[in-house]
């Protein structure tokens, strides 16, 4: 399965459109992290490489990355609401 950016932009397939939004959000998230770790140029290369591998080579990993993003963003609040 290849990721079809043109098909995602057309809006006919909701799953492709959702995957495109996830791609954009994850790209900026990974870029922000890698920019702090390795600098601007290397961070951009790392973000592009991770997005290429995830969305074009192994598209089933999109959902794992999405879950990691949700846990990193909202994980502390979610864990505080779970009764001990």
C-alpha positions in Angstrom: 0.0 0.0 0.0 1.5 3.3 -1.1 0.5 6.6 0.4 -1.4 8.7 -2.2 -1.0 12.4 -1.4 -3.0 13.6 -4.4 -5.8 11.2 -3.3 -5.6 12.5 0.2 -5.9 16.1 -1.0 -9.0 15.3 -3.1 -11.0 14.6 0.1 -12.8 11.6 -1.4 -11.2 9.1 1.0 -11.5 10.1 4.6 -8.8 7.6 5.8 -6.3 9.1 3.4 -7.2 12.6 4.4 -6.8 11.7 8.1 -3.5 10.1 7.3 -2.3 13.3 5.6 -3.3 15.3 8.7 -1.4 12.8 10.9 1.6 13.1 8.6 1.7 16.9 8.9 1.3 16.9 12.7 3.8 14.1 13.2 6.3 15.7 10.9 6.3 19.0 12.9 6.4 17.0 16.1 9.4 15.0 15.1 11.1 18.0 13.5 10.7 20.0 16.7 12.2 17.2 18.8 15.1 16.4 16.4 15.9 20.2 15.9 16.5 20.4 19.6 18.6 17.3 19.7 20.7 17.6 16.5 20.3 21.1 15.1 18.1 22.6 12.3 19.5 21.0 9.2 20.1 17.5 10.6 16.7 17.7 12.4 15.0 18.4 9.1 16.8 15.4 7.5 15.8 13.1 10.4 12.2 14.2 10.2 12.0 13.7 6.4 13.7 10.3 6.7 11.3 9.1 9.5 8.2 10.4 7.6 9.4 8.8 4.3 10.0 5.4 6.0 6.7 5.6 7.9 4.3 6.8 5.3 5.8 5.4 2.1 7.7 2.3 3.1 5.8 1.0 6.2 2.4 2.7 6.3 1.0 0.4 9.0 3.4 2.2 11.4 1.3 5.4 11.1 -1.0 4.4 13.8 1.9 3.4 16.2 3.4 6.8 15.7 0.0 8.4 16.3 -0.5 6.6 19.5 3.0 7.7 20.7 2.1 11.3 19.8 -1.1 11.1 21.8 0.7 9.5 24.8 3.5 12.1 24.7 1.0 15.0 24.4 -1.7 13.9 26.8 -0.1 11.0 28.7 0.4 12.7 32.0 -3.2 13.9 32.2 -4.5 10.5 31.2 -2.5 8.7 33.8 -3.5 11.1 36.5 -7.2 10.4 35.9 -6.8 6.6 36.3 -7.7 5.7 39.8 -5.0 3.9 41.8 
